[in-house]
Amino acid sequence: MKADRYAGAGRRWARGATLVYGPIATELVAMSPHPLSGRTVLDAGAGTGAVSSALAAAGACAVAADLSFDMLAWNARARPPCAVADIRALPLPAGRVDDAVAAFVLNHLAEPSAGLAELIRATRPAGAVLAAVFSNASRSQARDRVDALAQDAGWQVPDWYVDLKTNAVPILGTAEAMRGAANAAGLAGIVVEERPVDVGVTEPEQLISYRLGQPLFASWLDRIGPRRAQEIASHAADAIGPGGLAAADDVVVPAQDRVRGDQQPQPVAAGFGYHAEQGREQGPVCPVQFRAARLPPLQDGELVAQDQDLCGLPCLRAPGQPQPRC
Ligand SMILES: C[S@@+](CC[C@H](N)C(=O)[O-])C[C@H]1O[C@@H](n2cnc3c(N)ncnc32)[C@H](O)[C@@H]1O
């Protein structure tokens, strides 16, 4: 299994990075070629649950997997069943989930085809596989500015991040590459799209919180402590100024719809990319409402082992929501 680069990043990711990833998750889920209500949907590379929340809002029953215990542990009582698992070896029998969503996790793999193949294996025939990755073309002044200010304050770019950005992230970062990977994996009804999405994050404080919510800052922020971190954030907010510096970050989000062999192609799904354009808020993102039941606190021992079935855990359902097939 890979090293957990998100250890210690759960709280800041949930409170900061999710400002951007949350709206994107909502858009990605909305691009399913069929309604997801009542379906069991895997949130692979779930992190702190941006996609799981969007799935719940869509009436789906999410099950989640992520390499990072810390990310899954965030708000665990209110979250769907989950397992610490590598996306390349999911604790699910073949065809166990109706659909699968992978937001910003395939771009963590040096061989993304292994992750895509596993998503396809776990998804039943004619289910949708939706995926989002970063765009190679995108740029962000705000991100670069925050990084530079953090470096001035003593932060050093971790080697693993340099390696990730150099060797893994670019692999799927074009529509052409994403389409090629989907084709090679045997998906059908493939739609890949790259487009900006206004996530409505424009204020300097939001941009800084978003950027410093990334795991590459986690150990440094822990080391310098909350007071110093707040000073640096305030300084960065002054430097960026009111209205921010245009784009919050860079993303491409292709998605694929899959249909196996002899089946009729499903309606197409779409993918997208985003950037946050300053001063150009789009409509509000629907608030997520869904937490009718509670799971016991997430403990290591309660996580599903590799040879167990993640869907064996109870799914959370909203009142009146149909019993999932899982
Ligand atoms: C950029 S975050 C995205 C989190 C979440 N999907 C979201 O949109 O907020 C990437 C997540 O993928 C997880 N991850 C990285 N490599 C993984 C792997 N090989 N298998 C499973 N999860 C992985 C990380 O632990 C992290 O939580």
The ligand as a Tripos MOL2 file, in Angstrom:
@<TRIPOS>MOLECULE
LIG
   27    29     1     0     0
SMALL
NO_CHARGES

@<TRIPOS>ATOM
      1 C1         -7.1690   15.3710   -3.4450 C.3       1 LIG1
      2 S1         -7.8550   14.3700   -2.1720 S.3       1 LIG1
      3 C2         -9.5600   14.2590   -2.7030 C.3       1 LIG1
      4 C3        -10.4870   13.8890   -1.6060 C.3       1 LIG1
      5 C4        -11.9670   13.9130   -1.9820 C.3       1 LIG1
      6 N1        -12.2530   13.0110   -3.0760 N.3       1 LIG1
      7 C5        -12.4080   15.3090   -2.3110 C.2       1 LIG1
      8 O1        -12.7510   15.5670   -3.4810 O.co2     1 LIG1
      9 O2        -12.4260   16.1620   -1.3920 O.co2     1 LIG1
     10 C6         -7.2040   12.7760   -2.6150 C.3       1 LIG1
     11 C7         -7.6410   11.6780   -1.6770 C.3       1 LIG1
     12 O3         -7.2460   10.4540   -2.2810 O.3       1 LIG1
     13 C8         -6.6780    9.6250   -1.2900 C.3       1 LIG1
     14 N2         -5.7640    8.6860   -1.9610 N.ar      1 LIG1
     15 C9         -4.5610    8.9360   -2.4970 C.ar      1 LIG1
     16 N3         -4.0450    7.8170   -3.0430 N.ar      1 LIG1
     17 C10        -4.9620    6.8360   -2.8450 C.ar      1 LIG1
     18 C11        -5.0210    5.4570   -3.1720 C.ar      1 LIG1
     19 N4         -4.0110    4.8400   -3.8290 N.pl3     1 LIG1
     20 N5         -6.1120    4.7600   -2.8050 N.ar      1 LIG1
     21 C12        -7.1270    5.3430   -2.1240 C.ar      1 LIG1
     22 N6         -7.1270    6.6600   -1.7930 N.ar      1 LIG1
     23 C13        -6.0560    7.4010   -2.1440 C.ar      1 LIG1
     24 C14        -6.0110   10.5570   -0.3200 C.3       1 LIG1
     25 O4         -5.8160    9.9450    0.9470 O.3       1 LIG1
     26 C15        -6.9970   11.7100   -0.3100 C.3       1 LIG1
     27 O5         -7.9640   11.5700    0.6970 O.3       1 LIG1
@<TRIPOS>BOND
     1     1     2 1
     2     2     3 1
     3     2    10 1
     4     3     4 1
     5     4     5 1
     6     5     6 1
     7     5     7 1
     8     7     8 2
     9     7     9 1
    10    10    11 1
    11    11    12 1
    12    11    26 1
    13    12    13 1
    14    13    14 1
    15    13    24 1
    16    14    15 ar
    17    14    23 ar
    18    15    16 ar
    19    16    17 ar
    20    17    18 ar
    21    17    23 ar
    22    18    19 1
    23    18    20 ar
    24    20    21 ar
    25    21    22 ar
    26    22    23 ar
    27    24    25 1
    28    24    26 1
    29    26    27 1
@<TRIPOS>SUBSTRUCTURE
     1 LIG1         1 GROUP 0 **** ****
